[in-house]
Amino acid sequence: MSTAILKIFLALGISGLILFLSSCSKAPAAPAAAAAAQKPAVAITVKTAAAQEQPMPRYLRLTGEITAAQNAAVAADTAGKVMETPVERGSIVKAGDVLVQLDSRTATLNLAEAEANLAQAKSKLDLAETEVKRNEPLVQLKAVAATDFARIKADRDGAAASFAAAQARRDMMKKTLEDATIRAPFDGTVAERFVAKGEYVMADSKVARVIDLQHLRLLVNVAEPSVGLIKEGQTVEFSVSPYPGEVFTGTVKFIGAAVRAESRDLQVEAEVINTDGRLRPGLFTEARLALPPQTAITVPASAVRADGSVQRVWVVQDGKLNERLVEIGETDKDLIEIRRGVQKGENVVLSPGTDVVDGAPVKPTP
């Protein structure tokens, strides 16, 4: 090493020496990378379809709840000790089936007494009627004094009143006996039984709850601006979380008489026939009410790729792919509405794969 170079190293110091050695060892840039960057991309083959304008369905979106058309907390109509409870939770019953049987022995004895009193009253009434009929012609002949005949008629009227009272007493005892057997008021399912054998119930005690699961109602709240769109007889489609992807239907039957002041909405009920019994009261629903269709831009549903909440399509433009973020609307069979992002007549890629990217060149499908 020459003296001049040694002096330079001493002047630069250690850091300068490191920089000098690094610059000497650096390799020249490879021309292959630049050549690869300039190499043209291979055109991909895609299948396309033109965006079209056609009528699409419109819906009024609503939320609601399933309720039972008939839901009764059946109560006892007489006091007594529970003797039998032939139903359990979930039991299917017909109208008139026994829910709870109370002790009817006292009621049976009271009815027997009332019927005996009724028979006695009927005998007295018959005797009084006979007396009136026997003495009536004698009064015409002056053989019986008018005052005596008035007394006989009064006895007959008293016997008739006693007979009527005995009839009422007999009917009351019969009802008491019938009330000892508590029956289902309509066809349905037992949701809850509130009493057990051996308990004593009063005349207003609830003994069971019966719900009609075959006939349900869909209760929805319609916002004030949409009230004019609701008409009786309209079909409502709805879905529930226990059965994802399934659509159930109902028919609008009852429309509220007034808009509620606190929430500015109208309550509407649709009748739902729950033939298979899968729906249950209390289920939350997402419903939609069909409205007149409107013209919209549509593309095949396979052209839209969903990444979470983001919807994308790829449009063929000047021989290249142009990625578009779109806003979608309603669907109708295999078509989907594009509210923003695609114009009528533009060609969109169907079933875009992983090689479909923004800016990629394309060639027509052979």
C-alpha positions as CSV (number, residue, x, y, z in Angstrom):
1,M,0.0,0.0,0.0
2,S,1.4,3.4,-1.0
3,T,2.1,6.2,1.5
4,A,-0.5,8.4,-0.2
5,I,-3.3,5.9,0.2
6,L,-2.3,5.3,3.8
7,K,-2.6,9.0,4.5
8,I,-6.1,9.1,3.0
9,F,-7.2,6.2,5.3
10,L,-5.8,7.9,8.3
11,A,-7.7,11.1,7.4
12,L,-11.0,9.4,6.8
13,G,-10.9,7.3,9.9
14,I,-12.6,4.0,10.6
15,S,-16.0,5.0,9.2
16,G,-14.6,6.2,6.0
17,L,-12.6,3.0,5.6
18,I,-15.9,0.9,5.9
19,L,-17.7,3.0,3.3
20,F,-14.7,2.7,0.9
21,L,-14.6,-1.1,1.2
22,S,-18.4,-1.4,0.8
23,S,-18.3,0.6,-2.5
24,C,-15.6,-1.6,-3.8
25,S,-17.5,-4.8,-3.1
26,K,-20.9,-3.7,-4.5
27,A,-22.0,-5.9,-7.5
28,P,-23.4,-4.2,-10.7
29,A,-27.3,-4.2,-11.0
30,A,-28.6,-7.3,-12.7
31,P,-30.3,-6.5,-16.1
32,A,-32.6,-9.5,-15.7
33,A,-34.9,-7.8,-13.1
34,A,-35.4,-4.8,-15.4
35,A,-36.2,-7.1,-18.3
36,A,-38.7,-9.0,-16.2
37,A,-40.5,-5.8,-15.2
38,Q,-40.8,-4.8,-18.9
39,K,-42.2,-8.2,-19.9
40,P,-45.9,-7.8,-21.0
41,A,-48.5,-9.7,-18.9
42,V,-50.3,-12.6,-20.4
43,A,-53.9,-11.9,-21.3
44,I,-56.5,-14.0,-19.4
45,T,-59.7,-15.5,-20.8
46,V,-62.9,-14.5,-19.1
47,K,-66.6,-15.0,-19.7
48,T,-68.7,-11.8,-19.6
49,A,-72.3,-10.6,-19.6
50,A,-73.7,-7.2,-20.4
51,A,-75.4,-5.2,-17.6
52,Q,-79.1,-4.9,-18.5
53,E,-82.0,-2.6,-17.5
54,Q,-85.2,-4.4,-16.5
55,P,-87.9,-4.4,-13.8
56,M,-86.9,-5.5,-10.4
57,P,-89.0,-6.2,-7.3
58,R,-89.3,-3.7,-4.5
59,Y,-90.0,-4.5,-0.9
60,L,-90.8,-2.6,2.3
61,R,-88.4,-4.0,4.9
62,L,-90.0,-4.5,8.3
63,T,-89.1,-6.1,11.6
64,G,-91.6,-7.9,13.8
65,E,-92.5,-10.6,16.2
66,I,-94.5,-13.8,16.0
67,T,-97.5,-13.9,18.4
68,A,-100.2,-16.5,19.1
69,A,-103.7,-15.8,17.7
70,Q,-105.1,-17.5,20.8
71,N,-103.2,-17.6,24.1
72,A,-105.2,-18.3,27.2
73,A,-104.3,-18.6,30.8
74,V,-107.1,-21.0,31.7
75,A,-108.6,-20.3,35.2
76,A,-110.8,-22.3,37.5
77,D,-114.4,-21.1,37.8
78,T,-114.9,-22.8,41.2
79,A,-112.9,-23.6,44.3
80,G,-111.8,-27.1,45.1
81,K,-109.0,-29.6,45.6
82,V,-107.1,-30.8,42.5
83,M,-107.7,-34.5,42.0
84,E,-106.1,-35.1,38.5
85,T,-103.8,-33.3,36.1
86,P,-103.9,-35.3,32.9
87,V,-101.8,-32.9,30.8
88,E,-98.2,-31.8,30.9
89,R,-96.2,-29.0,29.3
90,G,-96.2,-29.6,25.5
91,S,-99.4,-31.8,25.5
92,I,-101.5,-31.3,22.4
93,V,-105.2,-30.8,23.3
94,K,-108.5,-30.4,21.5
95,A,-111.2,-28.1,22.6
96,G,-113.0,-29.7,25.5
97,D,-110.2,-31.9,26.6
98,V,-109.7,-32.1,30.4
99,L,-106.8,-30.0,31.8
100,V,-107.5,-30.3,35.5
101,Q,-110.0,-32.3,37.5
102,L,-111.2,-30.9,40.8
103,D,-112.9,-32.8,43.6
104,S,-116.5,-33.0,42.5
105,R,-118.1,-35.0,45.4
106,T,-119.6,-32.0,47.2
107,A,-120.9,-30.6,43.9
108,T,-122.5,-33.9,43.0
109,L,-124.3,-34.1,46.3
110,N,-125.5,-30.5,46.0
111,L,-126.8,-31.3,42.5
112,A,-128.7,-34.3,43.8
113,E,-130.3,-32.2,46.6
114,A,-131.2,-29.5,44.1
115,E,-132.9,-31.9,41.7
116,A,-134.9,-33.4,44.6
117,N,-136.0,-29.9,45.7
118,L,-136.9,-29.2,42.0
119,A,-139.1,-32.3,41.9
120,Q,-140.9,-31.3,45.1
121,A,-141.5,-27.8,43.8
122,K,-142.8,-29.3,40.5
123,S,-145.3,-31.4,42.5
124,K,-146.5,-28.4,44.4
125,L,-146.9,-26.4,41.2
126,D,-148.8,-29.2,39.5
127,L,-151.2,-29.4,42.5
128,A,-151.7,-25.6,42.6
129,E,-152.4,-25.6,38.8
130,T,-155.0,-28.4,39.3
131,E,-156.7,-26.4,42.1
132,V,-156.9,-23.3,39.8
133,K,-158.4,-25.3,37.0
134,R,-160.9,-27.1,39.3
135,N,-162.1,-23.9,40.9
136,E,-162.2,-21.7,37.8
137,P,-165.6,-22.9,36.6
138,L,-167.0,-22.9,40.1
139,V,-166.3,-19.2,40.3
140,Q,-168.4,-18.6,37.2
141,L,-171.3,-20.5,39.0
142,K,-170.8,-18.4,42.1
143,A,-170.1,-21.7,44.0
144,V,-166.7,-20.4,45.1
145,A,-166.1,-16.9,46.4
146,A,-164.0,-14.6,44.4
147,T,-161.7,-14.0,47.4
148,D,-161.2,-17.7,47.9
149,F,-160.3,-18.2,44.2
150,A,-157.8,-15.3,44.4
151,R,-156.1,-17.1,47.3
152,I,-155.9,-20.3,45.2
153,K,-154.3,-18.4,42.3
154,A,-151.9,-16.7,44.7
155,D,-150.9,-20.2,46.0
156,R,-150.4,-21.3,42.3
157,D,-148.2,-18.2,41.6
158,G,-146.2,-18.9,44.7
159,A,-145.6,-22.5,43.7
160,A,-144.5,-21.3,40.3
161,A,-142.0,-19.0,41.8
162,S,-140.7,-21.7,44.1
163,F,-140.4,-24.0,41.1
164,A,-138.4,-21.4,39.1
165,A,-136.1,-20.9,42.1
166,A,-135.6,-24.6,42.4
167,Q,-134.7,-24.7,38.7
168,A,-132.2,-22.0,39.1
169,R,-130.7,-23.7,42.1
170,R,-130.5,-27.0,40.1
171,D,-128.8,-25.2,37.2
172,M,-126.3,-23.5,39.5
173,M,-125.4,-26.9,41.1
174,K,-125.0,-28.4,37.6
175,K,-122.7,-25.6,36.6
176,T,-120.6,-26.0,39.8
177,L,-120.3,-29.7,39.0
178,E,-119.3,-29.0,35.4
179,D,-116.8,-26.4,36.6
180,A,-115.0,-29.0,38.6
181,T,-113.7,-30.3,35.3
182,I,-111.6,-27.6,33.7
183,R,-111.3,-28.1,30.0
184,A,-109.3,-26.7,27.1
185,P,-111.1,-23.7,25.5
186,F,-109.7,-24.4,22.0
187,D,-107.4,-26.7,20.1
188,G,-103.8,-26.0,21.0
189,T,-100.7,-26.9,23.0
190,V,-100.3,-26.7,26.8
191,A,-97.5,-24.2,27.4
192,E,-97.5,-24.5,31.2
193,R,-99.4,-26.2,33.9
194,F,-99.6,-24.2,37.1
195,V,-101.1,-26.6,39.6
196,A,-100.4,-30.1,40.8
197,K,-102.5,-32.9,42.3
198,G,-103.5,-32.2,45.9
199,E,-103.4,-28.4,45.6
200,Y,-106.4,-26.3,46.5
201,V,-107.5,-23.7,43.9
202,M,-109.8,-20.8,44.2
203,A,-112.3,-19.6,41.6
204,D,-109.8,-17.3,39.9
205,S,-106.7,-19.5,40.1
206,K,-104.8,-20.1,36.9
207,V,-104.4,-23.8,36.2
208,A,-102.8,-24.0,32.7
209,R,-101.8,-21.9,29.7
210,V,-103.0,-23.1,26.3
211,I,-101.6,-21.7,23.0
212,D,-102.9,-22.2,19.5
213,L,-99.7,-22.9,17.5
214,Q,-101.5,-23.6,14.2
215,H,-102.8,-20.1,13.8
216,L,-100.2,-17.4,14.5
217,R,-99.9,-13.7,13.9
218,L,-97.0,-11.7,12.7
219,L,-97.0,-8.3,14.4
220,V,-95.0,-5.6,12.5
221,N,-94.6,-1.8,13.0
222,V,-94.9,0.3,9.9
223,A,-93.3,3.7,9.9
224,E,-95.6,6.7,9.3
225,P,-94.3,7.5,5.7
226,S,-95.1,3.9,4.6
227,V,-98.6,3.6,6.1
228,G,-100.2,4.3,2.7
229,L,-98.5,1.2,1.2
230,I,-100.3,-1.3,3.5
231,K,-103.5,-3.0,2.4
232,E,-105.5,-5.8,3.8
233,G,-104.8,-9.1,2.0
234,Q,-101.2,-8.3,1.1
235,T,-98.7,-11.1,1.3
236,V,-95.8,-10.7,3.8
237,E,-92.7,-12.7,3.5
238,F,-90.5,-13.2,6.6
239,S,-87.6,-15.2,8.0
240,V,-86.6,-16.2,11.5
241,S,-83.1,-17.0,12.8
242,P,-83.8,-20.7,13.8
243,Y,-84.3,-21.5,10.1
244,P,-81.8,-19.5,8.1
245,G,-82.5,-19.3,4.4
246,E,-86.1,-20.3,4.7
247,V,-88.9,-17.9,3.7
248,F,-92.3,-18.0,5.4
249,T,-95.5,-16.1,4.4
250,G,-98.4,-14.5,6.0
251,T,-101.5,-12.4,4.9
252,V,-102.2,-8.9,6.3
253,K,-105.5,-9.2,8.2
254,F,-105.6,-6.4,10.8
255,I,-104.4,-2.8,10.3
256,G,-104.2,-0.5,13.3
257,A,-106.8,2.3,13.5
258,A,-104.3,5.0,14.4
259,V,-100.6,5.9,14.2
260,R,-99.0,5.7,17.7
261,A,-98.0,9.2,18.8
262,E,-94.9,8.1,20.8
263,S,-93.3,6.1,18.0
264,R,-95.0,7.5,14.9
265,D,-95.8,4.0,13.5
266,L,-98.8,1.8,12.8
267,Q,-99.2,-1.7,14.1
268,V,-100.2,-4.3,11.5
269,E,-100.9,-8.0,12.0
270,A,-100.6,-10.7,9.4
271,E,-102.2,-14.1,9.8
272,V,-99.7,-17.0,9.6
273,I,-100.8,-20.7,9.1
274,N,-98.2,-22.7,11.0
275,T,-99.0,-26.1,9.4
276,D,-95.8,-27.9,10.4
277,G,-95.7,-26.3,13.9
278,R,-92.1,-25.1,13.6
279,L,-92.8,-21.5,14.3
280,R,-93.2,-20.4,17.9
281,P,-94.7,-17.3,19.5
282,G,-92.0,-14.8,20.5
283,L,-89.7,-15.3,17.6
284,F,-88.1,-12.2,16.1
285,T,-88.6,-11.8,12.4
286,E,-87.2,-9.9,9.4
287,A,-90.1,-9.3,7.1
288,R,-90.7,-7.7,3.7
289,L,-93.8,-6.5,2.0
290,A,-93.9,-6.7,-1.8
291,L,-94.3,-3.3,-3.6
292,P,-94.7,-2.5,-7.4
293,P,-91.5,-3.3,-9.3
294,Q,-89.2,-0.6,-10.7
295,T,-86.7,-0.6,-13.6
296,A,-83.0,-1.1,-12.5
297,I,-79.6,-2.1,-13.8
298,T,-79.0,-5.8,-13.3
299,V,-76.2,-8.3,-13.7
300,P,-76.0,-12.0,-13.1
301,A,-75.5,-12.8,-9.4
302,S,-72.3,-14.7,-10.2
303,A,-70.6,-11.5,-11.4
304,V,-70.6,-10.1,-7.8
305,R,-67.8,-11.1,-5.4
306,A,-68.6,-10.4,-1.7
307,D,-65.7,-9.8,0.7
308,G,-67.4,-9.2,3.9
309,S,-69.6,-6.1,3.5
310,V,-67.7,-5.0,0.3
311,Q,-69.2,-6.0,-3.1
312,R,-67.0,-6.0,-6.2
313,V,-67.4,-6.6,-9.9
314,W,-64.9,-6.5,-12.8
315,V,-65.8,-4.6,-16.0
316,V,-64.0,-5.2,-19.3
317,Q,-62.9,-1.8,-20.5
318,D,-60.5,-1.2,-23.4
319,G,-59.2,-4.7,-23.3
320,K,-58.4,-4.6,-19.6
321,L,-60.2,-5.4,-16.3
322,N,-61.5,-2.5,-14.3
323,E,-62.4,-3.3,-10.7
324,R,-65.5,-1.6,-9.4
325,L,-66.9,-1.3,-5.9
326,V,-70.7,-1.6,-6.3
327,E,-73.8,-1.0,-4.2
328,I,-76.3,-3.9,-4.7
329,G,-80.0,-3.9,-4.3
330,E,-82.7,-6.6,-4.6
331,T,-82.2,-10.0,-6.1
332,D,-84.6,-11.8,-8.4
333,K,-83.7,-15.5,-9.1
334,D,-80.1,-15.4,-10.7
335,L,-80.1,-11.6,-11.2
336,I,-78.9,-8.9,-8.8
337,E,-79.6,-5.2,-8.9
338,I,-76.6,-2.8,-9.1
339,R,-77.6,0.6,-7.7
340,R,-74.2,2.2,-8.2
341,G,-71.0,1.2,-9.9
342,V,-72.0,-0.2,-13.3
343,Q,-73.7,1.3,-16.3
344,K,-76.2,-0.3,-18.7
345,G,-74.4,-2.2,-21.5
346,E,-71.0,-2.6,-19.7
347,N,-69.6,-6.1,-19.8
348,V,-69.0,-7.7,-16.4
349,V,-66.9,-10.8,-15.7
350,L,-68.8,-13.9,-14.6
351,S,-67.5,-16.0,-11.8
352,P,-64.3,-14.1,-11.3
353,G,-61.4,-16.2,-10.2
354,T,-58.2,-15.4,-8.3
355,D,-56.4,-14.3,-11.6
356,V,-59.0,-11.6,-12.1
357,V,-57.3,-8.4,-10.9
358,D,-57.6,-4.8,-11.7
359,G,-55.7,-3.8,-14.9
360,A,-55.2,-7.3,-16.1
361,P,-55.5,-7.7,-19.9
362,V,-58.2,-10.0,-21.2
363,K,-59.1,-11.7,-24.4
364,P,-62.5,-12.8,-25.7
365,T,-63.8,-16.3,-24.7
366,P,-63.1,-18.6,-27.6
